[in-house]
């Protein structure tokens, strides 16, 4: 099984709350809660729910507060990441 692992500058996290208009609150691996947005190319293709494991890329400015969601993991992939030590939540 091929699972997309976090690359440089990317942080895994768990969706805490859905705020509407493509925005979510995500608790990241580095203990920050960020306001994340779903980019337009993902908005219609991938549905994200509370409790999903996602990969976020913090913005260059306000990096502790805001980020973009770049990937959503399935349950199986999330379990794999947890076993490998990428996900510590």
Order of alpha helices (4+ residues) and beta strands (2+ residues): beta-beta-beta-alpha-beta-beta-alpha
